[in-house]
Amino acid sequence: MMKRSEEITGQYFTFLKKHIQDVISGTVPEFMEVNEIAGELAVSHKHLTDTIKKETGQHPCYFYDQEIIREAKLFLANSDRSVAEIARLFTYDPSNFSKFFKKMTGLTPGEFRSNSQQ
């Protein structure tokens, strides 16, 4: 029998993956806040945060950022779109996207792309 906390954690990850795909495809105009996701999962923001932290040791935002970066890396490695176009797909201003990407990976999107294409 799965514990409720495991269930919530699983639902969060499932929701996150689908939500990020929906944003990239343009089905949804922008990324939801974690408190809005909690609402979609019918739990309070605090309960969602506490549960994810307890189950994984990390804040829900950590996984949100990781998943966005994972998807962004796929676009950088596998598409000819410019970094600015990719940033816009992810609803970021290009300079903010580059800062976020560098903070998360240690590389700029351009550096990541050239490394992945060697």
C-alpha positions as CSV (number, residue, x, y, z in Angstrom):
1,M,0.0,0.0,0.0
2,M,1.5,3.3,-1.1
3,K,1.8,6.0,1.6
4,R,-0.2,9.2,0.9
5,S,3.1,11.1,0.9
6,E,4.5,8.9,-1.8
7,E,1.3,9.4,-3.8
8,I,1.5,13.2,-3.5
9,T,5.1,13.1,-4.5
10,G,4.4,10.9,-7.6
11,Q,1.5,13.2,-8.6
12,Y,3.7,16.2,-8.3
13,F,6.3,14.8,-10.6
14,T,3.7,13.6,-13.1
15,F,2.0,17.0,-13.1
16,L,5.3,18.8,-13.4
17,K,6.4,16.8,-16.5
18,K,3.1,17.3,-18.3
19,H,2.8,21.0,-17.3
20,I,6.3,21.8,-18.6
21,Q,5.4,20.0,-21.9
22,D,2.2,22.0,-22.1
23,V,4.1,25.3,-21.6
24,I,6.7,24.4,-24.3
25,S,3.9,23.4,-26.7
26,G,2.0,26.6,-26.1
27,T,-1.1,24.8,-24.7
28,V,-0.6,26.7,-21.4
29,P,0.7,30.3,-21.6
30,E,3.0,30.3,-18.6
31,F,4.5,28.3,-15.8
32,M,2.3,27.9,-12.7
33,E,3.6,28.7,-9.3
34,V,4.1,25.8,-6.9
35,N,1.2,27.0,-4.8
36,E,-1.0,26.8,-7.9
37,I,0.2,23.2,-8.6
38,A,-0.6,22.3,-5.0
39,G,-4.1,23.6,-5.7
40,E,-4.3,21.4,-8.8
41,L,-3.3,18.4,-6.6
42,A,-5.9,19.4,-4.0
43,V,-3.3,19.9,-1.2
44,S,-2.1,23.0,0.6
45,H,1.1,24.7,-0.6
46,K,2.7,23.9,2.8
47,H,1.6,20.3,2.8
48,L,3.0,19.8,-0.8
49,T,6.3,21.5,0.1
50,D,6.7,19.5,3.4
51,T,5.8,16.2,1.7
52,I,8.2,16.7,-1.2
53,K,11.0,17.7,1.2
54,K,10.3,14.7,3.5
55,E,10.2,12.3,0.6
56,T,13.1,13.6,-1.4
57,G,15.2,15.9,0.8
58,Q,14.6,18.8,-1.7
59,H,12.1,21.7,-2.1
60,P,9.5,21.2,-4.9
61,C,11.1,24.2,-6.7
62,Y,14.4,22.3,-7.1
63,F,12.7,19.6,-9.2
64,Y,10.7,22.2,-11.1
65,D,14.0,24.0,-12.1
66,Q,15.7,20.6,-12.8
67,E,12.9,19.5,-15.1
68,I,12.9,22.8,-17.0
69,I,16.7,22.6,-17.4
70,R,16.5,19.0,-18.6
71,E,14.0,20.0,-21.3
72,A,16.0,23.1,-22.2
73,K,19.1,20.9,-22.7
74,L,17.2,18.6,-25.1
75,F,16.2,21.6,-27.2
76,L,19.8,23.0,-27.1
77,A,21.3,19.7,-28.1
78,N,18.8,18.6,-30.6
79,S,17.3,21.6,-32.4
80,D,18.5,24.4,-34.6
81,R,16.4,27.0,-32.7
82,S,18.4,30.0,-31.4
83,V,18.9,30.3,-27.7
84,A,16.5,33.3,-27.7
85,E,13.8,31.2,-29.4
86,I,14.3,28.4,-26.9
87,A,14.1,30.9,-24.0
88,R,10.8,32.2,-25.4
89,L,9.4,28.7,-25.7
90,F,10.1,28.3,-22.0
91,T,8.5,31.8,-21.4
92,Y,11.7,33.4,-20.4
93,D,13.3,36.6,-21.4
94,P,16.5,35.5,-23.2
95,S,18.9,37.1,-20.8
96,N,17.0,35.8,-17.8
97,F,17.0,32.3,-19.4
98,S,20.8,32.4,-19.9
99,K,21.3,33.5,-16.3
100,F,19.0,30.8,-15.0
101,F,20.7,28.1,-17.2
102,K,24.2,29.2,-16.1
103,K,23.2,29.2,-12.4
104,M,21.8,25.7,-12.7
105,T,24.4,24.1,-15.0
106,G,27.6,26.2,-14.7
107,L,27.4,26.8,-18.5
108,T,25.7,29.3,-20.7
109,P,23.2,27.8,-23.1
110,G,25.6,28.5,-26.0
111,E,28.5,26.8,-24.2
112,F,26.2,23.8,-23.4
113,R,25.2,23.6,-27.0
114,S,28.7,23.7,-28.4
115,N,29.8,21.0,-25.8
116,S,26.9,18.8,-26.7
117,Q,27.7,19.0,-30.5
118,Q,31.3,17.9,-30.4
